[in-house]
Amino acid sequence: MSGPIEPTDEACANEPVPDIEVREGRRTDVGGVGIARVLPTKGRRTIGAWCFVDLMTPDDLDEPMPLEIGPHPHIGLQTVTWLFSGAAVHGDSLGTEQLIRPGQLNLMTSGHGIAHAEDGRARERIGENVGGVAGAQLWIALPEETRHGASRFQHLDELPIAELPSGEASVMIGGYGHVRSGAVVDTPLVGLDATFEVSTTVETDPSFEYGVVPLDRSLKVHDTVVEPGSIALVPQGQSELPVDVDGGRARMLVLGGEPLGEPIQMWWNFVARNKEEITDAWRAWQGHDLDRFASVPSDLPRIDAPRPPWVPSGE
Ligand code: MN
């Protein structure tokens, strides 16, 4: 799935978070599916190497739109696709065609360049009516050592489950206790989809910074209230994170990692270190450079990149 970054996201340079702070997400639209973007946000570009969190939460859950995102490019990142409902076929320039359903994980590593499409049209691609899609689309910034490397794709058919007090967590990325995901990432990271009743405690690594994203109910992280559609930013130095919900059962994403330590620049679907790298990728995509972005097995229309605001018109 795609999550085009807008030029305004340049205002999201990392600022220190001395205590738990809540940031409201922004409502936007990707490929006809309404989303809440909770990262990047004001004063916060990355959590560990996590650099982008979109929640696809259709306004009309009875008739959500199927996902129809045509071929588009990425550089410098990994995309993590995690569905709550529906299904989609991932197609990419490595030749991959992979159906994904809730409970499964797609991890696409762009390295120097990859292109992909996400197609949730039930009849044409999946052969059954799976309804519309809801889920999370997450990006992980690649570190300097691997961001120019080869692209790859990994599908995990099921994820390991870790026990929590009063609940459990699917371990999408990294590890929790002795439970480890098979997903291959290049920096110390964790990504959990946790459900619990009333009150739980998430063990955390003091060297990691974290974000807690409520998916269905308002939560209390320590004493800070965070609503669905928002994110609680948690600074380094915690060894556990108490989370409460006011009765009943709640679901949340817990994302963490060692601070990336490299300032990144994000524009549209590109994660880079400077404008020149973004301009090069933009030219390669708009110029149909098949060495960098090979063709994608998809009959959805290709998505053109907008002109970066720093590139003079006429180029
Ligand atoms: Mn994408």
Boltz pocket constraint, residues with backbone or C-beta under 6 A from the ligand:
constraints:
  - pocket:
      binder: B
      contacts: [[A, 1], [A, 2], [A, 3], [A, 72], [A, 73], [A, 74], [A, 79], [A, 116], [A, 269]]
      max_distance: 6.0
